[in-house]
Amino acid sequence: MAKDLVKTLADLKEKEALEIVQSRLKAGGSPLRILDDARRALEIVGKRFSDCEYFIPDLVYSGEILKQITDLVKPKITKGQEVKRIGKVVMGTVAGDIHDIGKDIVVFMLDVNGFEVFDLGIDVPAQKFVDKIKETGSKVVGLSGFLTLAFESMKETVEAIKKAGLRNEVKIMIGGGQIDDQVKTFTGADAYGKDAMEGVKLAKGWIGG
Amino acid sequence: MEKKWEEMSAKEKRDARFADWASPKLPDGNDLPFQSPEAKAEYKARVQRYKDVIELKKPDRVPIMLMATFMPSYLGGALPYDVMYDTEKLKSSFTKYMVDYKPDYYITPAFAGNGKIFDILDYKLLRWPGHGISKDSTGYQYVEGEYMLPEDYPALIEDPSDFWLRTYMPRAFGALEPLKMISPFTNQWEPVMVGPSVIPFGIPPVQEALKALMNAGNEAMAWIQQIGAIEGGLMSMGFVNGAGGATKAPFDYLADTLRGSKGIMVDMYRRPDMVLKAMERIIPIAIKSGAGGATMQRNPVVFLPLHRGADGFMSDEQFRTFYWPQLKAVLVGLINEGCVPALFCEGSYNSRLEYLKELPKASTLWVFDRSDMAKIKKLLGKTITIAGNVPAGLIVTGTAEQMKAYCKNLIDVVGKDGGYIMANGTSMDDGKPETVHAMIDFTKEYGVYK
């Protein structure tokens, strides 16, 4: 039974996956086990995305199915679920830029690969990154940006992190739209990832796991 | 006797459109006066250069076009806020940029948009300087939303114009929300219906919406006269407008305009038939929109910014089901109308290139951003005209020397034997004088064909 949910969700069979969840809940099955299966299914989705078997619409759709499963299961959960995480990452789209599709994909991929991600959202001022690094002790920071104005914002964010005395504590990766190695050098970041998989690889390389 | 338009072949129509393009007119129908015989010769040479590369012939030199929204005014000394609210500033900055940099073609200053019109109508699809983003921002930014809901598909498919008027407009423009109260104009079929069908126009909020439209119309009239004056001035100096009309891929109509990325992506799984039917309805609308602009502007080029078909945004199977056949139908429709579709491919399209082989030869222009240019030249050099690939990162953060080296490689590899336009691959909002000058000046010198 458990295997079924993992496979059906990983294969993006929405109706069947929801039916399985409902019948398991009806039979008194553990809601935490259901969520754990869903998490394993999304790991497979992430893996297939890395292998170019799945594309952005598949990620979005899997997220939509997951949301429905969570809605069904949540009322039945009494205590929080402990998930082992391999490291913390602060992510956000830099100041002035309100684009989120690319950033959300990286957050999704980091999450299914075991990272605890603090997603600051869009149009994030440099100081907010600094504050979150201090608060969480994250070792990796991801700066996203779609527009060319993001180059300057990224540079300012890297400088703010430096000014706060945190530059040696964190590794900074950048990505999105028009980012390339040239821009990486300009901003003073440690690395540029051309896609979400690169982002995961970079974070893993820095944190391990 | 001259052939009637509908009796002409696609090639004859295109030649006629190119001839119109080469002889610009004033709004009153008279010939546009050039500043000098040299300016006139320059103008005609630029149109000819464009025609040559589209026909995959070797022009006199590599043509140059910079894809941009606010970069011209930025380099001409004005911020987007200034030019969106003050057409005098748009005129002075845009003209200064063209005179200082002298690329062959410009992207119409109308692309800057008009802040007052957006304000009056309370446009929801954008945030622009002073409205949702900072006044000194370098551009406007899109806001994705579900302006069409999943249950709206049947209404869109049944009657797209009615759907646009009574459902889309009220959602996309705050000031036009009351338009949802009017009844379909197709209700007007006999005297008994005349009175009833105009009742909604007596409702005060509907009247407010109509007033907003009229106010926006007044602004638009003043604005377009200025745009016309700017462009007339540029043409009289010998510069050429890079596009006449604009349209989109049917999938992008649904994805960017109506359903939003997330909505359309989920629709491909949950209601694929509806998506396909809706696009069938949009195809003729997209062709009409693009060709209409080309006719009005006396310029054969129809600009199509592509969005959701890029690598990674869908699988190959989805591309060949939901994106390519409908886009191809629009392209063929435009070509049959004598237009030159110019496709703007931001991001990378490496996994889509094989499909382009299906296109009629020497009929389309493709501006690439981060795709593999050498591969494109080899695979498609005898089918399509290629443009682009100068990176935004290089323009904004690079040096003149780096730019020259980059352009040299593009001219050597992609420009070999013609069929290439030097361009960047993304719509720039800012730029660096040093690199932009280097890109244009170097191409004029090194890009001459012997």
Chai-1 contact restraints between the chains, C-beta under 6 A:
chainA,res_idxA,chainB,res_idxB,connection_type,confidence,min_distance_angstrom,max_distance_angstrom,comment,restraint_id
A,F55,B,G312,contact,1.0,0.0,6.0,A-B,restraint_1
A,F55,B,M314,contact,1.0,0.0,6.0,A-B,restraint_2
A,F55,B,S315,contact,1.0,0.0,6.0,A-B,restraint_3
A,I56,B,G312,contact,1.0,0.0,6.0,A-B,restraint_4
A,I56,B,F313,contact,1.0,0.0,6.0,A-B,restraint_5
A,P57,B,M265,contact,1.0,0.0,6.0,A-B,restraint_6
A,P57,B,M268,contact,1.0,0.0,6.0,A-B,restraint_7
A,P57,B,M314,contact,1.0,0.0,6.0,A-B,restraint_8
A,V60,B,K262,contact,1.0,0.0,6.0,A-B,restraint_9
A,V60,B,M265,contact,1.0,0.0,6.0,A-B,restraint_10
A,Y61,B,V266,contact,1.0,0.0,6.0,A-B,restraint_11
A,Y61,B,Y269,contact,1.0,0.0,6.0,A-B,restraint_12
A,E64,B,V266,contact,1.0,0.0,6.0,A-B,restraint_13
A,I98,B,Q141,contact,1.0,0.0,6.0,A-B,restraint_14
A,T148,B,A392,contact,1.0,0.0,6.0,A-B,restraint_15
A,T148,B,V396,contact,1.0,0.0,6.0,A-B,restraint_16
A,T148,B,D430,contact,1.0,0.0,6.0,A-B,restraint_17
A,L149,B,T138,contact,1.0,0.0,6.0,A-B,restraint_18
A,F151,B,V396,contact,1.0,0.0,6.0,A-B,restraint_19
A,Q178,B,A392,contact,1.0,0.0,6.0,A-B,restraint_20
A,Q178,B,G393,contact,1.0,0.0,6.0,A-B,restraint_21
A,Q178,B,T426,contact,1.0,0.0,6.0,A-B,restraint_22
A,D180,B,G393,contact,1.0,0.0,6.0,A-B,restraint_23
A,Q182,B,G393,contact,1.0,0.0,6.0,A-B,restraint_24
A,Q182,B,L394,contact,1.0,0.0,6.0,A-B,restraint_25
A,Q182,B,T397,contact,1.0,0.0,6.0,A-B,restraint_26
A,V183,B,G393,contact,1.0,0.0,6.0,A-B,restraint_27
A,V183,B,T397,contact,1.0,0.0,6.0,A-B,restraint_28
A,F186,B,T397,contact,1.0,0.0,6.0,A-B,restraint_29
